[in-house]
Structures are given as C-alpha cells and as structure tokens.
Amino acid sequence: MTQLQFPLPIPGTVDPAAGEAAKADGIAAAQSATPITWAAACQAAIAEMARRGKPFQAADLLAEGLVDEPDHPSRWGGQFSIAAHAGVIEHAGYVRSKRATVKSSICQQWIGTATARRAA
C-alpha cells in the first residue's frame, strides 16, 4: 500500500494566518472563562518567577506554591499570553514538562524580561 502524496499543498490547507487567528480565538475564550481570582494569583506568580530571572514553566509555579492548579489546563496559555503581551516574560524555548500528568510532553519555557528582572 502506498501513501497518497500531493505535489503541492492544497490551497487553504496551510494558512499560518488562519492558525494564528484560531489560536487567538482559543486564548480569548479560555481567558473569558477563567475565574478572576485564579487569574490574578497566576499573574502574580508569573511576575514573581519573572523577577527571579531564571527560565520557568507552568509546573514551576505549582512547585513553588505560588498558585493552585487551575480548574482546566487551558487556563495556563491565556495567562502566559497576557504576561508576554504585557512585557513581563518572553519565550525562552521549548522543554519537556516537569508535570507527570502530561507525560513529559513538550511545553513552552519562559523567562522574565529585562524590565521584569530590574523590578526585582
């Protein structure tokens, strides 16, 4: 049995702009459903880790006891997006998650911006 292969992408199947738009829509939906008290605690936790100047991931916020587990895992992305757009953190690569529940899947790693580190 052979695999069906197309010589070129089918128009409309590869659309980076549509992918980014779908991502933005998903983050907005998660943010609007996030409990305000958890969001505030998460932003404070991200800011604290940013001031430390070391790379971190969501699991580190939990391990440090800075924030509780959200009611749904999709809450994390929106909070990191808010902090990144606010200039608190910046992307620092991809690493394996430290959380056993996600079986070492790949996750984003963040670091505080120079501005956030100076605030320390």
DSSP file (Angstrom, degrees, kcal/mol; ACC not computed):
  #  RESIDUE AA STRUCTURE BP1 BP2  ACC     N-H-->O    O-->H-N    N-H-->O    O-->H-N    TCO  KAPPA ALPHA  PHI   PSI    X-CA   Y-CA   Z-CA
    1    1 A M              0   0    0      0, 0.0     2,-0.3     0, 0.0     0, 0.0   0.000 360.0 360.0 360.0 134.5    0.0    0.0    0.0
    2    2 A T        -     0   0    0      3,-0.0     2,-0.4     1,-0.0     0, 0.0  -0.736 360.0-112.8-107.3 156.9    1.4    3.4   -0.9
    3    3 A Q        -     0   0    0     -2,-0.3     2,-0.4     1,-0.0    -1,-0.0  -0.715  30.1-118.2 -88.6 134.8    0.7    6.7    0.7
    4    4 A L        -     0   0    0     -2,-0.4     2,-0.4     2,-0.0    -1,-0.0  -0.573  38.4-174.3 -70.5 126.5   -1.2    9.3   -1.2
    5    5 A Q        -     0   0    0     -2,-0.4     3,-0.0     0, 0.0    -3,-0.0  -0.980  17.1-148.7-129.3 139.2    1.0   12.4   -1.7
    6    6 A F        -     0   0    0     -2,-0.4     4,-0.0     1,-0.1    -2,-0.0  -0.849  14.9-138.5-102.9 140.2    0.3   15.7   -3.2
    7    7 A P  S    S+     0   0    0      0, 0.0    -1,-0.1     0, 0.0     3,-0.0   0.816  88.8  17.1 -68.6 -29.0    3.0   17.6   -5.1
    8    8 A L  S    S-     0   0    0     -3,-0.0     2,-0.0     3,-0.0     0, 0.0  -0.951  97.4 -86.3-137.3 155.4    2.0   20.9   -3.6
    9    9 A P        -     0   0    0      0, 0.0     3,-0.1     0, 0.0     5,-0.0  -0.366  49.5-109.2 -60.3 142.4   -0.1   21.9   -0.5
   10   10 A I    >   -     0   0    0      1,-0.1     3,-2.5     2,-0.0     4,-0.5  -0.596  46.3 -95.3 -71.6 129.5   -3.8   22.1   -1.4
   11   11 A P  T 3  S+     0   0    0      0, 0.0    -1,-0.1     0, 0.0     4,-0.1  -0.178 110.3  19.1 -50.1 131.5   -4.9   25.8   -1.3
   12   12 A G  T 3  S+     0   0    0      2,-0.3     3,-0.2    -3,-0.1    -2,-0.0   0.239 100.2  92.5  93.0 -13.0   -6.3   26.7    2.1
   13   13 A T  S <  S+     0   0    0     -3,-2.5     2,-0.6     1,-0.2    -1,-0.0   0.776  87.4  45.5 -85.5 -25.1   -4.8   23.7    4.0
   14   14 A V        +     0   0    0     -4,-0.5    -2,-0.3     4,-0.0    -1,-0.2  -0.926  69.7 147.7-118.3 105.1   -1.7   25.6    5.0
   15   15 A D     >  -     0   0    0     -2,-0.6     4,-2.2    -3,-0.2     3,-0.4  -0.749  23.8-175.5-142.1  88.6   -2.6   29.0    6.3
   16   16 A P  H  > S+     0   0    0      0, 0.0     4,-2.5     0, 0.0     5,-0.2   0.854  87.8  54.7 -55.1 -37.5   -0.4   30.4    9.1
   17   17 A A  H  > S+     0   0    0      1,-0.2     4,-2.3     2,-0.2     5,-0.1   0.906 108.5  48.0 -64.4 -40.5   -2.6   33.5    9.4
   18   18 A A  H  > S+     0   0    0     -3,-0.4     4,-2.4     2,-0.2    -1,-0.2   0.875 110.5  52.8 -67.2 -36.3   -5.7   31.3   10.0
   19   19 A G  H  X S+     0   0    0     -4,-2.2     4,-2.2     2,-0.2    -2,-0.2   0.920 110.3  46.7 -63.7 -44.1   -3.8   29.3   12.5
   20   20 A E  H  X S+     0   0    0     -4,-2.5     4,-2.6     2,-0.2    -2,-0.2   0.888 111.9  51.4 -65.3 -38.9   -2.8   32.4   14.5
   21   21 A A  H  X S+     0   0    0     -4,-2.3     4,-2.4     2,-0.2    -2,-0.2   0.910 110.3  48.3 -64.5 -41.9   -6.4   33.6   14.3
   22   22 A A  H  X S+     0   0    0     -4,-2.4     4,-2.3     2,-0.2    -2,-0.2   0.892 111.3  51.1 -64.8 -39.4   -7.7   30.3   15.7
   23   23 A K  H  X S+     0   0    0     -4,-2.2     4,-2.6     2,-0.2    -2,-0.2   0.935 110.3  48.6 -62.0 -46.6   -5.0   30.4   18.4
   24   24 A A  H  X S+     0   0    0     -4,-2.6     4,-2.5     1,-0.2    -2,-0.2   0.897 111.3  50.4 -61.0 -41.4   -6.1   34.0   19.4
   25   25 A D  H  X S+     0   0    0     -4,-2.4     4,-2.2     2,-0.2    -1,-0.2   0.913 111.3  48.3 -63.3 -42.5   -9.7   32.9   19.5
   26   26 A G  H  X S+     0   0    0     -4,-2.3     4,-2.3     2,-0.2    -2,-0.2   0.906 112.1  48.1 -64.9 -42.6   -9.0   29.9   21.7
   27   27 A I  H  X S+     0   0    0     -4,-2.6     4,-2.8     2,-0.2    -2,-0.2   0.919 111.5  51.0 -64.3 -42.9   -6.9   32.0   24.1
   28   28 A A  H  X S+     0   0    0     -4,-2.5     4,-2.3     1,-0.2    -2,-0.2   0.904 110.2  49.4 -61.5 -41.2   -9.6   34.7   24.3
   29   29 A A  H  X S+     0   0    0     -4,-2.2     4,-1.1     2,-0.2    -1,-0.2   0.916 112.6  47.2 -64.3 -42.8  -12.3   32.0   25.0
   30   30 A A  H  X S+     0   0    0     -4,-2.3     4,-0.5     1,-0.2     3,-0.4   0.909 111.9  50.8 -65.1 -41.5  -10.1   30.5   27.8
   31   31 A Q  H >< S+     0   0    0     -4,-2.8     3,-1.0     1,-0.2    -2,-0.2   0.903 107.7  52.1 -63.4 -41.4   -9.4   33.9   29.3
   32   32 A S  H 3< S+     0   0    0     -4,-2.3    -1,-0.2     1,-0.2    -2,-0.2   0.761 112.8  45.9 -68.4 -22.8  -13.1   34.9   29.4
   33   33 A A  H 3< S+     0   0    0     -4,-1.1    -1,-0.2    -3,-0.4    -2,-0.2   0.436  88.6 108.8 -96.7  -1.2  -13.9   31.6   31.2
   34   34 A T  S << S-     0   0    0     -3,-1.0     2,-0.1    -4,-0.5    -3,-0.0  -0.620  78.9-111.3 -81.2 129.5  -11.0   31.9   33.7
   35   35 A P     >  -     0   0    0      0, 0.0     4,-2.5     0, 0.0     5,-0.2  -0.365  23.2-132.6 -58.3 133.6  -12.0   32.7   37.3
   36   36 A I  H  > S+     0   0    0      1,-0.2     4,-2.4     2,-0.2     5,-0.2   0.864 103.2  53.1 -59.9 -39.6  -10.8   36.3   38.1
   37   37 A T  H  > S+     0   0    0      1,-0.2     4,-2.0     2,-0.2    -1,-0.2   0.903 111.4  45.4 -66.5 -39.4   -9.3   35.3   41.4
   38   38 A W  H  > S+     0   0    0      2,-0.2     4,-2.7     1,-0.2    -2,-0.2   0.914 111.5  53.2 -69.2 -40.3   -7.2   32.5   39.9
   39   39 A A  H  X S+     0   0    0     -4,-2.5     4,-2.5     1,-0.2    -2,-0.2   0.918 110.0  47.8 -59.8 -44.0   -6.1   34.7   37.0
   40   40 A A  H  X S+     0   0    0     -4,-2.4     4,-2.0     2,-0.2    -1,-0.2   0.910 113.0  47.8 -64.0 -42.3   -4.9   37.4   39.5
   41   41 A A  H  X S+     0   0    0     -4,-2.0     4,-2.0     2,-0.2    -2,-0.2   0.889 112.1  50.3 -65.1 -38.7   -3.0   34.8   41.5
   42   42 A C  H  X S+     0   0    0     -4,-2.7     4,-2.7     2,-0.2    -2,-0.2   0.910 109.2  50.3 -67.4 -42.2   -1.5   33.4   38.4
   43   43 A Q  H  X S+     0   0    0     -4,-2.5     4,-2.4     1,-0.2    -1,-0.2   0.898 111.0  49.7 -62.6 -39.6   -0.3   36.8   37.1
   44   44 A A  H  X S+     0   0    0     -4,-2.0     4,-2.0     2,-0.2    -1,-0.2   0.893 111.7  49.2 -64.4 -39.2    1.3   37.5   40.5
   45   45 A A  H  X S+     0   0    0     -4,-2.0     4,-2.4     2,-0.2    -2,-0.2   0.911 110.9  48.9 -66.9 -43.3    3.0   34.1   40.3
   46   46 A I  H  X S+     0   0    0     -4,-2.7     4,-2.5     1,-0.2    -2,-0.2   0.922 111.1  50.9 -61.7 -43.9    4.3   34.7   36.8
   47   47 A A  H  X S+     0   0    0     -4,-2.4     4,-2.1     2,-0.2    -1,-0.2   0.890 109.5  50.8 -61.8 -39.7    5.6   38.1   37.9
   48   48 A E  H  X S+     0   0    0     -4,-2.0     4,-1.0     2,-0.2    -1,-0.2   0.938 112.6  44.8 -63.9 -46.6    7.4   36.6   40.8
   49   49 A M  H  X>S+     0   0    0     -4,-2.4     5,-0.7     1,-0.2     4,-0.6   0.875 110.5  55.8 -65.7 -35.8    9.1   34.0   38.7
   50   50 A A  H ><5S+     0   0    0     -4,-2.5     3,-1.1     1,-0.2    62,-0.3   0.899 103.3  54.7 -62.1 -41.3    9.9   36.6   36.1
   51   51 A R  H 3<5S+     0   0    0     -4,-2.1    -1,-0.2     1,-0.2    -2,-0.2   0.788  97.7  64.9 -64.0 -27.0   11.7   38.7   38.7
   52   52 A R  H 3<5S-     0   0    0     -4,-1.0    -1,-0.2    -3,-0.4    -2,-0.2   0.737  97.8-139.4 -70.8 -22.5   13.9   35.7   39.6
   53   53 A G  T <<5 +     0   0    0     -3,-1.1    -3,-0.1    -4,-0.6    -2,-0.1   0.675  60.2 116.8  75.5  17.9   15.5   35.8   36.1
   54   54 A K  S   <S-     0   0    0     -5,-0.7    58,-0.2     1,-0.0    -1,-0.2  -0.906  73.8 -97.1-116.6 147.3   15.6   32.0   35.6
   55   55 A P        +     0   0    0      0, 0.0     2,-0.3     0, 0.0    56,-0.2  -0.308  52.5 171.6 -59.6 143.8   13.7   30.1   32.9
   56   56 A F  B     -A  110   0A   0     54,-2.8    54,-3.3     3,-0.0     2,-0.3  -0.960  22.3-155.7-150.4 165.9   10.4   28.6   34.1
   57   57 A Q    >>  -     0   0    0     -2,-0.3     3,-1.3    52,-0.2     4,-0.9  -0.823  45.8 -87.0-135.3 174.0    7.3   26.8   33.0
   58   58 A A  H >> S+     0   0    0     50,-0.3     4,-1.3     1,-0.3     3,-0.8   0.864 123.2  61.4 -54.6 -39.6    3.8   26.4   34.5
   59   59 A A  H 3> S+     0   0    0      1,-0.3     4,-2.7     2,-0.2    -1,-0.3   0.828  97.5  59.2 -58.8 -31.4    4.8   23.4   36.6
   60   60 A D  H <> S+     0   0    0     -3,-1.3     4,-2.2     1,-0.2    -1,-0.3   0.849  98.8  57.0 -67.8 -33.2    7.3   25.7   38.4
   61   61 A L  H <<>S+     0   0    0     -4,-0.9     5,-2.1    -3,-0.8     6,-0.9   0.897 112.6  42.0 -63.1 -38.6    4.5   28.0   39.6
   62   62 A L  H ><5S+     0   0    0     -4,-1.3     3,-1.5     3,-0.2    -2,-0.2   0.924 112.7  52.2 -71.4 -46.1    2.8   25.0   41.2
   63   63 A A  H 3<5S+     0   0    0     -4,-2.7    -2,-0.2     1,-0.3    -1,-0.2   0.839 109.4  50.2 -61.4 -33.9    6.0   23.5   42.6
   64   64 A E  T 3<5S-     0   0    0     -4,-2.2    -1,-0.3    -5,-0.2    -2,-0.2   0.523 111.7-122.2 -81.2  -5.6    6.9   26.9   44.2
   65   65 A G  T < 5S+     0   0    0     -3,-1.5    -3,-0.2    -4,-0.2    -2,-0.1   0.753  73.8 129.5  71.6  23.9    3.4   27.0   45.8
   66   66 A L  S   <S+     0   0    0     -5,-2.1     2,-0.3    -6,-0.2    -4,-0.2   0.730  74.1   7.2 -83.8 -22.8    2.8   30.4   44.0
   67   67 A V  S    S-     0   0    0     -6,-0.9    -1,-0.2   -22,-0.1    -2,-0.2  -0.987  75.0-115.3-155.3 152.0   -0.6   29.4   42.5
   68   68 A D        -     0   0    0     -2,-0.3    -6,-0.0     1,-0.1    -7,-0.0  -0.426  48.6 -80.3 -84.1 165.0   -3.0   26.5   42.7
   69   69 A E        -     0   0    0     -2,-0.1    -1,-0.1     1,-0.1     2,-0.0  -0.407  53.0-117.9 -59.9 136.1   -3.9   24.2   39.8
   70   70 A P        -     0   0    0      0, 0.0    -1,-0.1     0, 0.0   -36,-0.0  -0.292  21.3-110.2 -73.0 166.6   -6.5   25.9   37.6
   71   71 A D  S    S+     0   0    0      1,-0.2    -2,-0.1     2,-0.0   -37,-0.0   0.702 106.1  19.7 -69.8 -18.3   -9.9   24.3   37.1
   72   72 A H  S >  S-     0   0    0      1,-0.1     3,-2.0     0, 0.0     4,-0.3  -0.978  76.5-127.7-150.0 138.8   -8.9   23.5   33.5
   73   73 A P  T >  S+     0   0    0      0, 0.0     3,-1.2     0, 0.0     4,-0.5   0.727 102.7  72.8 -61.1 -21.4   -5.4   23.2   31.9
   74   74 A S  T 3> S+     0   0    0      1,-0.2     4,-0.8     2,-0.2     3,-0.1   0.638  80.3  76.3 -69.3 -10.2   -6.4   25.5   29.1
   75   75 A R  H <> S+     0   0    0     -3,-2.0     4,-1.4     1,-0.2    -1,-0.2   0.807  83.1  65.9 -68.3 -29.3   -6.2   28.4   31.6
   76   76 A W  H <> S+     0   0    0     -3,-1.2     4,-2.4    -4,-0.3     5,-0.3   0.930  94.7  54.4 -60.3 -49.6   -2.4   28.4   31.6
   77   77 A G  H  > S+     0   0    0     -4,-0.5     4,-2.3     1,-0.2    -1,-0.2   0.885 107.0  50.3 -56.8 -44.1   -1.9   29.5   28.0
   78   78 A G  H  X S+     0   0    0     -4,-0.8     4,-2.3     1,-0.2    -1,-0.2   0.884 110.6  49.7 -62.0 -39.3   -4.0   32.6   28.3
   79   79 A Q  H  X S+     0   0    0     -4,-1.4     4,-2.1    -3,-0.3    -2,-0.2   0.901 111.8  46.6 -70.0 -39.8   -2.2   33.7   31.4
   80   80 A F  H  X S+     0   0    0     -4,-2.4     4,-2.4     2,-0.2    -1,-0.2   0.873 111.6  53.5 -67.7 -35.1    1.2   33.3   29.9
   81   81 A S  H  X S+     0   0    0     -4,-2.3     4,-2.7    -5,-0.3    -2,-0.2   0.921 108.3  49.3 -63.6 -44.3    0.0   35.1   26.8
   82   82 A I  H  X S+     0   0    0     -4,-2.3     4,-1.6     1,-0.2    -2,-0.2   0.935 112.9  47.2 -59.1 -47.4   -1.2   38.1   28.9
   83   83 A A  H  <>S+     0   0    0     -4,-2.1     5,-2.5     1,-0.2     6,-0.9   0.882 112.7  49.1 -64.9 -38.6    2.1   38.3   30.7
   84   84 A A  H ><5S+     0   0    0     -4,-2.4     3,-1.4     1,-0.2    -1,-0.2   0.932 111.4  48.2 -67.0 -44.7    4.1   38.1   27.5
   85   85 A H  H 3<5S+     0   0    0     -4,-2.7    -1,-0.2     1,-0.3    -2,-0.2   0.784 108.8  55.6 -66.2 -26.0    2.0   40.8   25.8
   86   86 A A  T 3<5S-     0   0    0     -4,-1.6    -1,-0.3    -5,-0.2    -2,-0.2   0.509 117.2-114.7 -82.8  -4.8    2.5   43.0   28.9
   87   87 A G  T < 5S+     0   0    0     -3,-1.4    29,-0.4    -4,-0.3    -3,-0.2   0.676  85.0 116.8  81.4  17.2    6.2   42.6   28.6
   88   88 A V  S   <S+     0   0    0     -5,-2.5    25,-2.2    -6,-0.2     2,-0.3   0.869  79.5  14.3 -82.8 -40.1    6.7   40.7   31.8
   89   89 A I  E     -B  112   0A   0     -6,-0.9     2,-0.3    23,-0.3    -2,-0.2  -0.860  62.5-156.6-131.8 163.9    8.0   37.5   30.2
   90   90 A E  E     -B  111   0A   0     21,-2.4    21,-1.8    -2,-0.3    -5,-0.0  -0.982  37.0 -88.2-140.4 154.7    9.4   36.3   27.0
   91   91 A H  E     -B  110   0A   0     -2,-0.3    19,-0.2    19,-0.2     3,-0.1  -0.329  35.6-178.0 -62.2 137.1    9.6   32.9   25.3
   92   92 A A  E     -     0   0A   0     17,-3.2    18,-0.2     1,-0.5     2,-0.1  -0.106  50.2 -83.2-130.3  35.0   12.8   31.0   26.2
   93   93 A G  E     -     0   0A   0     16,-0.2    16,-2.7     2,-0.0    -1,-0.5  -0.405  53.1 -64.1 100.8-174.8   12.4   27.8   24.2
   94   94 A Y  E     +B  108   0A   0     14,-0.2     2,-0.3    -2,-0.1    14,-0.2  -0.940  49.5 167.7-119.0 139.4   10.7   24.5   24.5
   95   95 A V  E     -B  107   0A   0     12,-2.6    12,-3.2    -2,-0.4     2,-0.3  -0.882  42.9 -84.2-139.7 170.1   11.4   21.9   27.1
   96   96 A R  E     -B  106   0A   0     -2,-0.3    10,-0.2    10,-0.2     9,-0.2  -0.633  53.6-107.6 -77.2 137.4    9.8   18.8   28.5
   97   97 A S        -     0   0    0      8,-3.3     7,-0.1    -2,-0.3    -1,-0.1  -0.349  14.0-144.5 -64.8 144.3    7.1   19.4   31.1
   98   98 A K  S    S+     0   0    0      6,-0.1     2,-0.5     5,-0.1    -1,-0.1   0.500  71.3 104.3 -84.5  -6.0    8.0   18.6   34.6
   99   99 A R    > > -     0   0    0      1,-0.2     3,-1.1     6,-0.1     5,-1.0  -0.661  61.8-153.6 -85.0 125.7    4.4   17.5   35.3
  100  100 A A  G > 5S+     0   0    0     -2,-0.5     3,-1.5     1,-0.2    -1,-0.2   0.811  90.6  68.7 -64.2 -30.2    3.9   13.8   35.5
  101  101 A T  G 3 5S+     0   0    0      1,-0.3    -1,-0.2     2,-0.1    -2,-0.0   0.714 101.9  45.0 -66.0 -19.9    0.2   14.2   34.4
  102  102 A V  G X 5S-     0   0    0     -3,-1.1     3,-1.0     3,-0.1    -1,-0.3   0.281 107.9-124.1-108.4  10.3    1.3   15.3   30.9
  103  103 A K  T < 5 -     0   0    0     -3,-1.5    -3,-0.2     1,-0.3    -2,-0.1   0.852  66.0 -57.1  55.3  45.0    3.9   12.5   30.5
  104  104 A S  T 3 <S+     0   0    0     -5,-1.0    -1,-0.3     1,-0.1    -4,-0.1   0.784  85.6 170.3  61.1  30.6    6.9   14.8   29.7
  105  105 A S    <   -     0   0    0     -3,-1.0    -8,-3.3    -6,-0.3     2,-0.2  -0.237  43.4 -87.5 -66.4 164.0    5.2   16.5   26.8
  106  106 A I  E     + B   0  96A   0    -10,-0.2     2,-0.3   -12,-0.1   -10,-0.2  -0.520  54.6 171.3 -74.6 137.1    6.8   19.5   25.2
  107  107 A C  E     - B   0  95A   0    -12,-3.2   -12,-2.6    -2,-0.2     2,-0.2  -0.944  35.3 -92.7-141.4 164.2    5.9   22.8   26.7
  108  108 A Q  E     - B   0  94A   0     -2,-0.3     2,-0.4   -14,-0.2   -50,-0.3  -0.493  31.2-150.1 -77.8 147.1    7.0   26.4   26.5
  109  109 A Q  E     -     0   0A   0    -16,-2.7   -17,-3.2    -2,-0.2     2,-0.3  -0.915  14.9-164.2-114.6 145.4    9.6   27.8   28.8
  110  110 A W  E     -AB  56  91A   0    -54,-3.3   -54,-2.8    -2,-0.4     2,-0.3  -0.838   9.9-166.6-127.7 161.1    9.6   31.5   29.8
  111  111 A I  E     - B   0  90A   0    -21,-1.8   -21,-2.4    -2,-0.3   -61,-0.1  -0.986  34.7 -97.4-144.6 150.3   12.0   34.0   31.4
  112  112 A G  E     - B   0  89A   0    -63,-0.3   -23,-0.3    -2,-0.3   -24,-0.1  -0.390  41.8-115.4 -66.0 143.5   11.4   37.4   32.8
  113  113 A T     >  -     0   0    0    -25,-2.2     4,-2.5   -26,-0.2     5,-0.2  -0.252  31.9-101.0 -69.9 167.1   12.2   40.3   30.5
  114  114 A A  H  > S+     0   0    0      1,-0.2     4,-2.1     2,-0.2     5,-0.2   0.880 125.7  53.7 -57.6 -37.9   15.0   42.7   31.4
  115  115 A T  H  > S+     0   0    0      1,-0.2     4,-1.4     2,-0.2    -1,-0.2   0.920 108.8  47.6 -62.4 -45.0   12.3   45.1   32.7
  116  116 A A  H  4 S+     0   0    0    -29,-0.4     4,-0.5     1,-0.2    -2,-0.2   0.884 111.6  50.5 -64.7 -38.7   10.8   42.5   35.0
  117  117 A R  H >< S+     0   0    0     -4,-2.5     3,-1.0     1,-0.2    -1,-0.2   0.869 107.5  53.5 -69.2 -35.4   14.2   41.5   36.3
  118  118 A R  H 3< S+     0   0    0     -4,-2.1    -1,-0.2     1,-0.2    -2,-0.2   0.819  98.7  64.8 -66.5 -29.3   15.1   45.1   37.1
  119  119 A A  T 3<        0   0    0     -4,-1.4    -1,-0.2     1,-0.3    -2,-0.2   0.711 360.0 360.0 -66.5 -19.0   11.9   45.4   39.0
  120  120 A A    <         0   0    0     -3,-1.0    -1,-0.3    -4,-0.5    -2,-0.2   0.501 360.0 360.0 -70.6 360.0   13.3   42.9   41.5
